[in-house]
Amino acid sequence: MTSSFFPDNLQVRSFEVGVLHLHPSLHGLKIAQLTDIHFNDHRLFVKGASDAVLRAAVEAVERESVDLVTLTGDYVDLWPEAVTVLADRWLSKLTSKYGTVAILGNHDYQRPHSQRTVLEAFQSVGIRTLVNQRAEPVNEWLEVMGVGDFWKDYHPEQIMCPLSDPSTTDKKDDDQEEEEEEEKDGEAEVEAKSAEEEAGVYRRTRLVLTHNPDSSLHLNQWGADLMLAGHTHGGHLRRAWNSIMPRRKNNPDVVPKCQLGYDWVHVPRIGDVADYERPAIPLYVCRGLDYVPMSPAEVAIFTLVPGEQGEQVVREVPPS
């Protein structure tokens, strides 16, 4: 059933994210986020993401020509075996230059065998799942930190460390050098450039994937350039939860905006990283693909662009 109360449509939101000291190899890198699918393959009264929404999500990722797909948890509910159908029917069709990386959410631990079932299904279709692990799916200039679920398997200290300092390195990559050699062969005169023009100051970009946005006020002690989370379903489930557990409203260990909504949250840096170039870390809390009243399913797209101090970090790109 499709209605304004139970929408069965998909919204694609696109953003440019300004990253300080972004290496040229990452300029324009496009990252997709899908989350909170809760797939049941029509087995339970809990609806979960429909095939129509999943088809639209796969088509959106293909249409956007993304470089990397990220999945941020809650793929199944009480019937974890449904993940095999989800992986084969839909997730295996996600197209990107550098593949798909995933983390787990609290619902992916709901049954004793849920975690193992999800991990095996994802591995069978080539999805790399990070459980308190890091990866470099693109190159050495982008590190992806996959944090275990905040309630079930949260051990970020196993992988997190302070952000690296910016360093000076040659701007040219191998492809650029080959192109320049070809130009030299065809041109009699090549313009000389100074060492300052040839060299740039760059830092490894850090993308943190965490299912529960409440974890951001713990993860910020290590710093990040971008955090992605889900879990809140556009705020609807959090509002209900807060009516039952009002003590969460004044809990200093959660991000106030994350309790009630979604979208961008600016997480303050703390400790040694408090004064590190920018005072806050951009965290995006995606609505996800589950079937939730009055909340359209969402795929989020992030394009990394070079950032400058003092300028707006995030800019929403209107649909074309």
MARBAVEX-963058 format. One record per residue: residue in one letter; x, y, z of N, C-alpha, C, CB in turn. Coordinates in pm, whole numbers, plus 50000, padded with zeros to 5 digits. Glycine has a CB too. Example, Ala and Ser with C-alpha at 12.3 -4.5 7.8 and 13.67 -1.06 7.14 Angstrom:
2
a513194943150780512304955050780513204967050780511314955350905;s512854977550708513674989450714512905000350787514084994050572;
END
This chain:
320
m500844988150000500005000050000500885012450000499045000150122;t500605021749913501335034249906500415045649945501915036549765;s500825053650042500055065150086500995074950152498915060950184;s500465086850188501295096550257501665091650396500585109850266;f500835082850456501145077750589502165066550582499875072850658;f502025057550484502995046950461503595048750322502335032850474;p504525058250305505085060850173505945049250126505915073650174;d505835046049998506615035249940507525040749830505695024149883;n507905053349847508785059649749510165061849810508185072949700;l511115065549725512495067349769512945081549742513425057349698;q513595087549840514195100649824515715099049819513775110349938;v516345105349720517795105549710518275119449747518285101449566;r519085120349852519635133249894521135133349866519355135950046;s521605144149807523015145149767523655157149836523135146549613;f524905155049878525635165449950527085166049901525595162950102;e527645177949903529085179549891529645181750030529445191449795;v530715174550062531345175450193532755180850176531355161650266;g533015192550232534345198450223535285192150324534265213450244;v536395186650276537365179850362538685187250356537545164950318;l539215190750472540495197550477541615188150437540755203150617;h542585193250362543775185750322543395172950246544615182150446;l542385173850162541925162350084542915159449971540505164850026;h543355147149964544305143349859543625144049722544875129049885;p544345148449618543735149649484543105136849434544765154049386;s543605125249476543025112649429541605110549480543895100949472;l541205118449581539865117149638538945128649598539945116449789;h539435138049519538585149149476537415143749394539405159449394;g536205146949437535025142349365534605128149396535245143649220;l535265121649492534875107949528533435107849577535825102049637;k532635098849522531205098549551530875085949631530365099049421;i530265087949747529965077149841528465076449862530695079249977;a527895064349851526465062249878526295055750014525815053549767;q525205059450083524865053150211523465047350204524985063150327;l523355034350239522075027650257522065022050398521845016450150;t520915022250463520885017650602519485012950640521345028750696;d519405005650750518135001850814517124996050715517525013950883;i517484984650659516634977950560515564969350628517474969450466;h515944962350736515004953950812514234944550720514024962750892;f514954937550635514324929250532513784916350593515324926050420;n512534913150562511904901050612511384891950501510774904550703;d511494896350377511014888550262509574884150282511914876350240;h508754893150338507314891050354506994879450449506664888450218;r507934876150538507704864750628506984868750757509034858250662;l507104881450798506584885450928505614897050912507724889351022;f504874899751020503964911151016504734924351009503034911151139;v506004924351053506834936151038507224937350891508104935551131;k506864948350828506994949250683508444949950637506244961250633;g509224959150691510584961050643510604967650506511314947750637;a511784969250450511914975450318511274966650212513404978050284;s510524972850123509844965450017510784963149900508594972949970;d510434953549815511214951249694511204963649604510664939149618;a510094970849604510014982949521511024993449567508604988849526;v511134995449697512105005149750513525000349726511865007449900;l513784987549746515134982249724515524983249577515224967749772;r514594980449488514874981949345515204996549313513664977149259;a514435005749369514695019949346516045024149403513575028449408;a516425018549517517715021849577518865016949491517825015849717;v518765004749441519804999249353519915007749227519494984549317;e518785011449170518795019649049519375033549076517375020848992;a519085039049193519625052249227521135051949240519005057349357;v521655041649303523105040249317523765038949180523465028149405;e523165031149093523705029648958523635042848881522945018748881;r522535049748894522355062448823523345073048870520915067548842;e523685072848997524605082849053526065079749022524415083649202;s526355067948969527735063948935528675066249053528245071948812;v528355060049166529135062249288530435054349283528315058249411;d531385058849364532665051949374532675041449484533775061949398;l531915043849590531915034749705530525034449765532975039049811;v530055022349800528775020749868529045017050013527895009949799;t528325023650105528415020150247527045015750297528945032250330;l527035005350379525825000250442526025001450593525524985350399;t525075008050663525315010950804524345003950900525235025750827;g524014991250870523414982750970521914980750964523744987751098;d521444970951044520044966851056519494962050923519204978351110;y519974950450881519544944650753518384935050771520704937450687;v518244929250891517224919150917516564921851052517834904850914;d515574913551084514924914351215514904900451278513474920051202;l513724895251306513614882551378513904870451291512244881351436;w513934872251161514224861051069515504864350994513034858550970;p516674861851054517944865950993518234858950862519064863251087;e517614847050839517854839950713517424848150591517114826650714;a516594858150612516154866650501517314874250439515094876550548;v518414875550512519544883050458520134876350335520624884750564;t519994863150325520494856150207519734860650082520374840850225;v518424861850095517604866849984517954881349955516094865350016;l518084889350060518414903550043519744905249969518494910450180;a520744897650011522064898949949522034894449803523094890750026;d521404883049777521384877749640520504886149548520894863349640;r519344890049597518364896749511518704911449487516984895649571;w519244918249591519404932849580520814937849605518474939449675;l521404934349717522704940349751523794936349654523104936449892;s523694924549597524684920249498524634928649371524484905649462;k523534935849352523354944049231523834958449249521904944049189;l524284962049369524794975449391526094977249313525024978049542;t526164987649234527324989849147528125001849196526874991949001;s529445000149201530345011049238531755007249196530285014049391;k532595017249186533965015149138534785006949236534645028449113;y534585009449366535425003049468534664993449558536085013649552;g533454989749519532734979549594531904985049709533694969549646;t531554975949800530664979149911531304975150043529304972149895;v531234984150141531664980950277530464982750370532864990050322;a530394974450473529234974250561529644973250706528294962750524;i528734977350794528854974650936527544968250982529154987851017;l527494963951107526294957651161525554967151254526654944651235;g524234965051266523414972551360522874963451469522254979351288;n522154969151563521674961251677520744950051635520974970251776;h519934951851530519024941251486519774929651419517994946951390;d520994931851379521794921151318522404912051424522894927151231;y522054914351550522454905651662521224900051733523344913351762;q520044901551677518804898851749518634884151784517634903551667;r519084875251699519064860851728520504856051748518364852951612;p520694844751815522074840151840522894838251714522034827251914;h522254834651603522984832051480522894843651381522474819451415;s522294854751421522074865851326523384871251271521304877051393;q524334874151359525584880151313526294871151212526504882951432;r526414858451246527094849051156526364848051022527204835151221;t525044847651026524264846450903524464858550812522784844750935;v524454870550871524654882750792526064883050734524404895250878;l527054880050816528434880450768528664870850653529404877250883;e528114858650664528304848750558527574852850430527794834950605;a526374858050443525624862350324526334873750253524204866550363;f526854883250328527554894550267528854890050201527844905250372;q529564881250268530814876250209530544869050077531524866850307;s529424862050069529124854249949528874863049826527904845549973;v528524875849848528294884849735529364895749727526904891249746;g530454893849799531594902949786531514915749866531764906449646;i530634916249966530534927950053531464926050172529064930350100;r532334935650196533244934950310532584941250432534584942050278;t532434933450539531804938350661532874941250765530784928050715;l532824953350819533804957750918533164957651056534344971950883;v533664949151145533204948751283534394952551370532624934451322;n534444965151410535604970651478536864968151396535744964551620;q536764971751269537874970051176537984982351087537664957251090;r539154983951026539374994950933539734989250796540495004450984;a539534997350693539834992950557540245005150475538614985750493;e540925002450365541285012750268540755008350131542855015050264;p539445009350110538845003949987539185011549861537365003650002;v539615024049874539925032349758541435033149738539325046449772;n542125038749837543585039449838544035043249978544115049849732;e545325045549995545865048250128545415061650185547365047750123;w544805070250102544405083450147542995083750206544485093250033;l542285072550203540965071650265540915059450355539835070950158;e540745061850485540565050750578539115050450624541535052050700;v538525038650614537145036550656537175028750787536315029050547;m536605034650891536545028251022535145022651043536915038351135;g535035009551055533745003151078533604999251223533584990950988;v532725006151295532575004251439531494993951468532245017551509;g531734985351567530724975751609529514982651670531314965851708;d528384975651676527164981951726527334987051868526004972151720;f526794998851894526965005952021526424997952138526275019452014;w525404989852116524794982152224525314967852233523304981952206;k525874962652125526144948352120527634944752111525434942452004;d528404952552037529784948152008530664960351981529814938451886;y530694969352077531304982552056532724982852114530444993552121;h533724982252026535114982452070535954991251976535704968152075;p535645004051968536385012751875537845014451911535735026251869;e538175012352038539575013952078540495004152006539715012152228;q539914993651949540724983951875541234989551743539924971451849;i540574999751691540965004851558541215019851555539915001451458;m540595027451645540655041951637541955047351696539465048151708;c542415058351640543595065351687543425079951645544925059151630;p544215089151701544075103151660544325104751511545035112051739;l543685114751453543905117851312545375120751286543045129651268;s545845116651170547225119351133547405134151103547645110951011;d548625139051119548925152951086549055154450936550215157551157;p548715166150884548925168550741550405167350707548405182450700;s550695162250589552085160750545552205165550402552555146150559;t553425168950365553695173650229554055161850142554815184050228;t553395161050028553675150149935553465155249794552785137849963;d553935147649697553795151549558552345150249515554705143149467;k551825160149446550445159749399550225149349290550035173249348;k551255146249217551065137849100550835123349139552265138849007;d549915116949076549795102549088550335096448959548305098249114;d550335083348951550945076548836550275080648705550855061448853;d548935081748705548245085348582548625099348536546735084448601;q548735108548632549115122148596550515122648537549035131248717;e551425114748595552795114648545552855109148403553685106348637;e552065098648374552045093148239551505103348139551205080248235;e550425110348179549865120448091550865131648063548585126248151;e551615135648166552585146348148553725142048057553125150948282;e554125129348069555195124347982554745124647836555605110048022;e553465121047813552945121547677552915135847624551535115347671;e552545145147712552515159147671553915164247637551895167847780;k554895159647715556275163947689556755159147553557215158747799;d556365146947515556765141547386556185149747272556325126947373;g554985155247293554325162347184554495177347188552885159247185;e555195182447288555375196847300556855200347306554645202147424;a557205211147242558605215347241558995222247371558875224547124;e558025228247435558335235847556557365231947666558265251147528;v557895229147781557095225547897557295236048004557465211347950;e556195241148052556285251648154556815245848284554905258248177;a557835252248341558415247848467557565252848583559885252748482;k557445244448681556675248248800557565247448922555435239048816;s557285255849018558075256149141557735244149228557825269149218;a558605241449324558395230249414557115232249495559595228449508;e556815244649530555595247349606554345243949526555545261849649;e554385246449397553225243449312553065228549291553345250549178;e554195221349289554145206949265553735199249390555485202049215;a554035204949506553785197749631552525203049698554985198949726;g551865194549775550675198749849550705192649988549395194649775;v549935198750078549855193750215548545186050228549925205550320;y548645173150255547475164350259547465156250388547455155050137;r546305151050419546145142250534545195130950495545605150050659;r545425119250552544535108050525543125111450572545055095050594;t542155110050484540755112950516540155101150592539945115950387;r539395104350697538795093750779537275094150770539245095150927;l536705082850726535265080750722534905070550829534795075950580;v534035074250922533625065351030532195060751006533755072451169;l531995047651006530665041750993530245036351129530645030350885;t529135041251181528625036651310527105036151302529095046051426;h526505025151341525055023851324524295033751412524605009651356;n524655034251538523925042351636524605055951652523855035051771;p523925066851619524565080051628524925084151769523685090351569;d524325077751871524705080952008526195078752033523885072552105;s526795069851957528215066851976529115078351935528595054451896;s528585088051862529425098751809530085107051918528615107751720;l529425108352034530005116152143531055108452220528925120752237;h531315096252178532465088752228533535087852121532055074652274;l533105085951998534035084751886534755097851855533315079851764;n534155109051894534765121851857536105124351924533825133051892;q536445116652025537735118552090538895115151997537825110052216;w538615107151892539665103651796539615112151670539555088951759;g538495118451647538375127051529537955119451404539685133951505;a537395126751309536965121251181536685132851086535695112051197;d536655129850959536265139850859534795138750824537105138350734;l534235126750839532825124450812532385111950886532555122950659;m531235112750954530625101151019529275098550953530465103451172;l528955085650935527655081650881526985072150979527815075050741;a525695074151004524945065651096523515064151045524955071551239;g522765055551113521345053351083520575052251212521145040650996;h519805041451228519205037251354517945044851394520205038551462;t517825057751363516725065651417515465065451331517175079751434;h515545060351208514385059551119513675073051103513385049151172;g514445083351081513855096551065513325102351194512765095950966;g513705096551309513295101951438512025095851494513115116451428;h511265088351414509975083351461510135073551577509225076651347;l511085064351566511255054651672511855061051796512125043151625;r512695071251777513275077951892512215085651972514375087351847;r511265091751903510225099151974509405089752063509305106451875;a509075078052006508325068252086509155063352203507895056351998;w510445060852179511325055852284511475066152395512695052152227;n511595078852360511765089252460510505091352544512155102252394;s509345088352487508115089452565508055078552671506885088652475;i508705067152643508745056252739509905058052837508865042752667;m511035062752785512245064352865512675079052863513395055252811;p511945087852931512245102152923513605105952977511205109852996;r514235097553057515555100853110516565102752997516035090053205;r516315096852880517245098452769517305113052722516835089452652;k516245120552746516215134252696517315142852758514855140552724;n517695139852881518715147752950520015140052967518195152253084;n520175129752888521375121452899522535128252826521125107252842;p523615131752896524735138552829525515129552736525675144252931;d525235116552737525995107252655525375104852518526135094152727;v524335112252485523755111052351523685124852288522355104552357;v523645125152156523545137752084522075141952082524115136351939;p521725153452136520305157152147519545156252015520185170952201;k520115161251906519385161151780519195146951729520125169551675;c520155138151759520035124351712518905116951782521355116851733;q518555121251904517485114451975516155115751901517365120052116;l515945127151839514625130151786514545131051635514145142851844;g515655130551567515575132851424516635125751343515655147151396;y516995132251234517975126851142518665138751079517325117451035;d519285136950966519935147850895521325150350954519075160650902;w521835162450934523205165750976523245169851123523775176950889;v524245164551191524545168351329526015172051333524205156751431;h526335183151397527725187251410528225183051548527885202651389;v529065172751549529545166751673530795174151719529835151551655;p530815179551839531995187151884533215178251899531705194152015;r534355183551860535615176551886535985178452031536745181651791;i536685168852090537085169852230538545165752244536175161152320;g539075167952364540435163452395541465170052306540545148552381;d542405162152261543515167352181543065172452046544555156652162;v541885168352000541425172651867540445184351875540785161051794;a540235189951996539235200452013539525212651928539145204452158;d540795215951911541155227951835541735224351699542155236251913;y541465212351652542085207751529541345213451408542095192451523;e541695225351368541275231651243539785234651235541645222851129;r538945225451275537505227851276536945222751408536805220951155;p535985229851467535505226151600534525214551603534875237851663;a534025210151486532985199851486533215189851374531605206151473;i532665177851394532725167051295531335165651232533185153451360;p531225165651100529915163751038529455149251047529945168250891;l528285147051105527675133851117526345134151043527465129851268;y526165124550951524875123650882524115111550934525065122750729;v522885113850978522005103151028520935100950922521375106851168;c521055089850851520175086850737518875080250784520905077750636;r517765083650718516475077750754516435062850726515355084650678;g517095058350621517105044250589516005040150493516995036350714;l515905026950471514995021450369513785014150428515735012150280;d513715012950559512615005650621511285012750598512875003950771;y510225005150614508855009950592508375016650720507884998150550;v508475029950727508165037350849507085047750819509435044250907;p506065049050905504995058750879505535072950859504015058650994;m505045079450754505315093550726506795096650709504745102150836;s507575086850669509005089050652509475082050525509805083950776;p509655089350416510085082950291511445076150307510155093150178;a511615065150239512915058350238513955067650177512835044950159;e515205065550215516255074950173517545067850137516505085050282;v518155072350029519555069349996520295082650000519695062149855;a521435082850067522225095150077523495093849994522575098350225;i523855104549925525035104949840525945116249888524645106849689;f527225113249906528185123049955529345124049856528705119250097;t529645136049812530775138449723531835146349799530325146049594;l533045140949806534125147549878534745158249789535195137249922;v534895170149845535525181249773536535187749866534465191649724;p537555194549812538535201349898537845212049983539665207649813;g538165212150111537585221950201538595232250247536975215050320;e538105243350294538945254050347538475257350488538905266650256;q539385262150570539015266250704538035277950698540265270050785;g537025277150784536085288050794534925287450697536795300650774;e534965278550599533855277750505532865267050547534365275050363;q531685267350486530655257450516531145243550478529345260850442;v531025234050570531545220650548530655212650454531705213350681;v529345213950470528385205750396527455214750314527565196850493;r527225210750190526295217950104525395207850035527035226750000;e524075209350050523155200249982523065203949835521745200650047;v523145193849751523075195749607521645193149563524085186349532;p520965202949506519575200749464519505190349353518945213849416;p518415182849348518265172549243518255178949105516975164449263;s518885171949011518965177248874517685174248798520185171248800;
END
